[in-house]
Amino acid sequence: MPAVAAPLVLAALGLAGNAAATENGIPTTVNGFYDFGAGMSPPPTPFGTISLRSSYNHATVRKNQYGETLDDDFSLSVFTVSAAYLRMTRATLLGASYGFGIVQPFFRMDAAFDVPTAAGPLRLRGETFRIADTLLLPLILQWNPSPNLHLNAQFQVLAPTGDYDKRRLVNPGLNHWAFSPIFNFTYITDGGFEVSSSFEVDISTRNHATGYRNGIEYRHEFALGQHVGPWTLGVGGYYSRQFTDDDAPGLQGGNRSRVIALGPAVHFYKPGLPPVWLHVYKEFGARNRAEGYTAALRLAASF
């Protein structure tokens, strides 16, 4: 079942300086919301599926383009809650079941870092709790070629509906559109070993308030695990990287970011009960961004 997206979970936030790829270091869509069952959409039901996701993200270091830690006493904590409505129908398109959805995230964030000045370090701090940008899913296509293999393709549109003010240190909204094709698959062997993966590309428009346009962002998310009764136990993670340079007035260099994350992942599913997903990932190998960890809990119910 698709995970709830939270476009502005800021686990990778860079915020300022030469360690911030994409505008203010904010990823266009969140890393780490697909794990087990990535290729499985909810079943067609009369009223659809409601999904809730919460996560906690924490980072205390930022790294430059060489992977070196910046000496700026960086700190970031983010708690997010997202609600999604997904509806798979009995209509077919290209041999697949057709569905659609919408996601609305909220987040609470506390960030701080030092900026060098002639009089010494200046401590900057931002704290906010606001509604973020809405994520629209006008197209979900689900194929199930065999009992072992499940595939889905999605097209997501991030609409700039979140709160935004370019004078603020942090913003829940990005103030630009983004378009994301996604392909997911899940393969489960007869012995119960699962391999799931998600491949996503984010293409952003320009933020006309600042003149900034993010480069094309790519993300591969994955999970490997063994089914044991109603449980699936294993590991998951993601690889996130910018393929093209950011573009903005006065911007020097490509400013591209990348990071890898890995950690334990668990899924529980028993007929008649809401499915539950939980993972905890540690990031490493960061470039032009912050590096930390994230814990996420997701559940869903179909009606």
C-alpha distance (Angstrom), angle and dihedral (degrees) to the residues before:
residue distance angle dihedral
M1 . . .
P2 3.80 . .
A3 3.76 113.4 .
V4 3.74 123.2 -121.2
A5 3.78 109.3 -93.8
A6 3.76 120.5 -135.9
P7 3.77 105.2 -172.7
L8 3.77 96.3 -167.1
V9 3.76 105.2 44.5
L10 3.77 97.0 137.1
A11 3.80 103.9 -154.9
A12 3.78 87.8 130.0
L13 3.78 97.4 45.4
G14 3.80 117.0 147.3
L15 3.83 96.7 174.6
A16 3.80 101.1 -174.6
G17 3.76 146.9 -1.0
N18 3.78 129.2 33.6
A19 3.82 93.4 -40.2
A20 3.80 94.0 69.1
A21 3.77 116.5 96.5
T22 3.79 116.9 -178.0
E23 3.79 113.3 21.9
N24 3.82 108.3 -40.0
G25 3.81 87.6 -13.9
I26 3.82 91.7 -77.7
P27 3.84 114.0 146.2
T28 3.78 112.8 -132.5
T29 3.81 93.0 -128.8
V30 3.77 128.4 15.2
N31 3.79 124.4 -91.3
G32 3.78 118.9 -131.9
F33 3.79 109.0 32.1
Y34 3.82 99.7 115.0
D35 3.81 120.0 68.7
F36 3.83 129.3 125.8
G37 3.78 114.8 16.1
A38 3.81 94.1 18.1
G39 3.80 90.8 148.4
M40 3.81 94.3 50.1
S41 3.80 121.2 89.4
P42 3.81 122.9 -164.6
P43 3.81 116.1 -85.5
P44 3.81 120.9 -99.8
T45 3.81 107.0 -90.2
P46 3.84 133.8 168.5
F47 3.81 94.9 -105.6
G48 3.81 106.2 19.5
T49 3.80 134.8 -123.9
I50 3.80 130.8 -57.5
S51 3.80 116.3 -155.6
L52 3.80 129.3 -174.0
R53 3.80 126.9 -165.6
S54 3.79 130.6 -176.6
S55 3.78 127.3 -179.4
Y56 3.77 141.6 176.2
N57 3.79 120.4 -148.0
H58 3.78 127.5 -172.7
A59 3.81 132.7 177.9
T60 3.80 132.1 170.2
V61 3.81 101.6 176.9
R62 3.78 137.6 57.2
K63 3.78 122.5 -160.6
N64 3.80 131.9 -152.3
Q65 3.81 128.9 -136.6
Y66 3.83 90.2 -76.3
G67 3.80 94.9 51.1
E68 3.81 92.8 -106.1
T69 3.81 118.7 144.1
L70 3.80 114.8 -114.1
D71 3.80 118.0 -129.7
D72 3.81 97.7 -130.5
D73 3.85 103.6 112.3
F74 3.80 89.9 -115.8
S75 3.80 121.1 -168.6
L76 3.80 131.4 174.7
S77 3.80 131.4 173.6
V78 3.80 122.5 174.1
F79 3.79 130.8 178.6
T80 3.80 115.0 -170.0
V81 3.78 136.5 -173.3
S82 3.80 122.9 -170.9
A83 3.78 131.5 -178.0
A84 3.80 122.9 -160.2
Y85 3.78 135.4 -172.5
L86 3.82 115.3 -158.1
R87 3.79 126.3 -179.8
M88 3.77 122.9 -169.8
T89 3.80 112.2 -168.4
R90 3.80 134.7 -161.9
A91 3.80 90.2 -115.1
T92 3.81 117.0 109.0
L93 3.80 132.8 -144.2
L94 3.82 125.0 180.0
G95 3.77 88.3 -7.1
A96 3.81 92.4 -56.1
S97 3.78 134.9 108.2
Y98 3.81 110.2 -102.7
G99 3.79 125.3 -133.1
F100 3.80 143.0 157.5
G101 3.80 139.2 -163.0
I102 3.78 151.2 172.6
V103 3.81 132.1 -137.7
Q104 3.80 129.4 -161.1
P105 3.82 119.3 -169.5
F106 3.81 131.8 -167.4
F107 3.77 126.6 -171.8
R108 3.78 143.3 -171.3
M109 3.79 114.4 -152.0
D110 3.79 137.9 -177.3
A111 3.81 116.8 -174.6
A112 3.80 134.0 167.1
F113 3.81 138.6 169.5
D114 3.82 141.3 156.6
V115 3.79 124.6 -104.2
P116 3.83 117.7 -160.2
T117 3.82 116.2 -120.5
A118 3.81 135.3 169.6
A119 3.81 88.5 -99.7
G120 3.79 93.7 48.7
P121 3.82 135.5 -88.3
L122 3.80 116.0 -17.3
R123 3.81 113.9 -150.2
L124 3.82 114.1 -137.2
R125 3.78 121.3 -168.1
G126 3.78 133.7 -179.0
E127 3.79 130.1 -173.9
T128 3.79 127.5 176.3
F129 3.80 144.9 156.5
R130 3.80 111.2 -164.0
I131 3.78 146.0 136.2
A132 3.81 113.3 -88.6
D133 3.80 134.4 -150.4
T134 3.81 119.1 -56.2
L135 3.79 118.8 -116.0
L136 3.82 116.0 -146.2
L137 3.80 123.3 -162.1
P138 3.82 106.7 -168.0
L139 3.81 92.2 164.8
I140 3.81 130.7 43.6
L141 3.82 117.4 160.6
Q142 3.81 119.5 -171.7
W143 3.81 125.2 -165.1
N144 3.81 125.2 -177.9
P145 3.84 104.7 -174.0
S146 3.82 92.2 172.5
P147 3.81 139.7 -4.3
N148 3.82 87.2 -95.1
L149 3.83 101.1 45.0
H150 3.81 128.2 61.0
L151 3.81 125.7 176.8
N152 3.78 133.8 -178.9
A153 3.78 137.0 176.4
Q154 3.80 124.5 -159.8
F155 3.76 138.8 -175.5
Q156 3.81 115.0 -152.0
V157 3.79 129.6 -168.6
L158 3.80 120.7 -163.0
A159 3.81 107.9 -152.6
P160 3.85 118.8 -158.1
T161 3.80 96.1 -121.3
G162 3.82 97.8 125.8
D163 3.79 126.6 103.8
Y164 3.82 111.5 -82.9
D165 3.82 138.3 174.1
K166 3.80 118.0 163.8
R167 3.84 90.7 -149.2
R168 3.81 92.3 63.2
L169 3.80 123.9 92.5
V170 3.82 91.9 -129.7
N171 3.80 133.3 18.5
P172 3.80 133.1 -165.7
G173 3.81 89.6 -149.5
L174 3.82 126.8 62.3
N175 3.83 95.5 -152.5
H176 3.80 92.6 -137.6
W177 3.80 139.3 80.0
A178 3.79 123.8 -109.3
F179 3.81 131.8 -167.3
S180 3.80 121.3 -155.9
P181 3.82 128.8 -173.1
I182 3.82 110.7 -162.3
F183 3.80 134.4 -170.9
N184 3.83 122.2 -169.3
F185 3.78 134.8 -179.7
T186 3.80 139.3 -178.1
Y187 3.80 124.8 -166.7
I188 3.82 121.3 -174.9
T189 3.80 119.7 -173.7
D190 3.79 122.5 -138.7
G191 3.81 86.1 -104.1
G192 3.81 91.8 57.4
F193 3.81 101.5 -104.8
E194 3.82 111.0 143.6
V195 3.79 131.5 -154.0
S196 3.80 115.9 -175.0
S197 3.79 129.3 174.9
S198 3.79 140.8 174.4
F199 3.81 127.7 -160.8
E200 3.81 119.7 -166.1
V201 3.80 137.5 172.5
D202 3.84 121.6 -164.7
I203 3.81 117.9 -155.6
S204 3.81 113.3 -172.2
T205 3.78 133.3 -162.4
R206 3.81 121.6 -138.7
N207 3.80 123.2 -79.2
H208 3.80 98.9 -126.4
A209 3.80 92.8 -163.6
T210 3.83 90.6 65.3
G211 3.82 104.8 15.3
Y212 3.83 90.2 -121.5
R213 3.80 124.5 140.3
N214 3.80 122.1 -174.6
G215 3.79 119.7 -132.3
I216 3.80 119.5 -115.4
E217 3.80 109.7 -72.5
Y218 3.82 125.1 -150.8
R219 3.79 128.4 -165.0
H220 3.79 132.9 -175.6
E221 3.80 116.1 -170.5
F222 3.81 124.7 -174.9
A223 3.80 146.4 174.2
L224 3.81 131.6 -166.3
G225 3.79 120.6 -170.4
Q226 3.78 151.1 137.2
H227 3.80 124.0 -110.5
V228 3.80 111.6 -129.9
G229 3.80 111.0 177.1
P230 3.83 107.4 -57.3
W231 3.84 91.1 -15.4
T232 3.78 132.4 87.0
L233 3.82 112.2 -162.9
G234 3.79 126.1 -173.2
V235 3.79 146.6 85.3
G236 3.78 134.2 -56.8
G237 3.77 140.1 177.1
Y238 3.78 147.4 141.4
Y239 3.78 143.8 -115.0
S240 3.81 114.6 -146.7
R241 3.80 125.7 -175.1
Q242 3.79 141.6 157.2
F243 3.80 113.5 -122.2
T244 3.81 97.6 -167.3
D245 3.81 136.9 32.2
D246 3.78 125.2 -91.3
D247 3.79 114.6 -112.5
A248 3.81 124.2 -144.5
P249 3.82 140.2 133.6
G250 3.80 109.2 -77.3
L251 3.81 94.7 2.3
Q252 3.80 112.3 147.5
G253 3.82 121.5 -156.8
G254 3.78 131.0 3.3
N255 3.81 95.1 -72.5
R256 3.82 90.7 -158.1
S257 3.81 119.9 169.5
R258 3.79 133.6 -151.5
V259 3.80 138.5 172.1
I260 3.81 141.4 167.4
A261 3.81 125.7 -146.6
L262 3.79 132.4 -170.3
G263 3.80 137.0 172.7
P264 3.82 148.8 121.7
A265 3.79 120.1 -49.5
V266 3.81 130.9 -169.8
H267 3.80 132.7 -172.0
F268 3.82 127.2 -171.5
Y269 3.80 122.6 -166.2
K270 3.78 128.8 165.0
P271 3.82 122.8 161.6
G272 3.79 110.5 -100.9
L273 3.83 93.9 25.3
P274 3.84 129.6 85.8
P275 3.82 111.9 -98.1
V276 3.81 114.6 -116.1
W277 3.82 130.7 -156.8
L278 3.81 126.6 -168.4
H279 3.79 131.6 175.5
V280 3.80 139.7 163.1
Y281 3.82 117.0 -158.5
K282 3.81 131.8 -171.6
E283 3.81 117.2 -154.1
F284 3.80 124.5 -140.0
G285 3.80 139.7 161.6
A286 3.82 92.4 45.7
R287 3.80 122.5 174.0
N288 3.82 125.4 -173.9
R289 3.79 92.9 -4.1
A290 3.80 146.7 63.6
E291 3.79 122.7 -73.6
G292 3.81 124.6 -149.2
Y293 3.79 142.1 109.7
T294 3.78 138.2 -76.0
A295 3.79 134.9 -156.7
A296 3.80 119.6 -163.8
L297 3.81 134.8 -175.2
R298 3.80 122.8 -168.6
L299 3.80 134.8 177.6
A300 3.78 136.0 171.8
A301 3.80 142.1 -167.1
S302 3.82 129.7 -164.3
F303 3.80 123.2 -149.2
